[in-house]
Amino acid sequence: MDKINSVTVYCGSSVGASDIYQQQAIALASELVNRKITLVYGGGRVGIMGVLANSVLEQGGRVVGVMPNLLVERERFLILV
């Protein structure tokens, strides 16, 4: 079987109603980094998407964000407010 080089994950732009979502995002990040798998995700810096991406980066992993231009403007607004 070929090695998996990257995994695409799309998840919420909010942190959810329970801390378990953030905990599991951090656990997934650790697993991806340990296996040297690149995270490809929705590009957001907020919510569970942000937790996952930041956790991968903090642990030395590789992240590729994919976001339509329409959402890039909205994301900037959400971060600056």
LINZICOR-V55949 format. One line per field, one symbol per residue. ss: DSSP state (A for helix, B for strand, O for the rest). phi: phi as a letter, one per 30 degrees, with the letter a starting at -180 (. if undefined). burial: b if it has 9 or more other C-alpha atoms within 8 Angstrom, else e. A space follows every 50 residues. Layout:
ss=???
phi=???
burial=???
//
This chain:
ss=OOOOOBBBBOOOOOOOOOAAAAAAAAAAAAAAAAOOOBBBBOOOOOAAAA AAAAAAAAOOOOBBBOOOAAAAAAAAAAAAO
phi=.dddcbbcbcbdcbdidbddddddddddedddddchcddcbdidccided edddddddcidcbbcbbdeedddddeddddd
burial=eeeeeebeeeebbebbeeeebbeebbebbbebbeeebbbbbbbbbbbbbb bbbebbbeeebbbbbebeeeebeebeeeeee
//
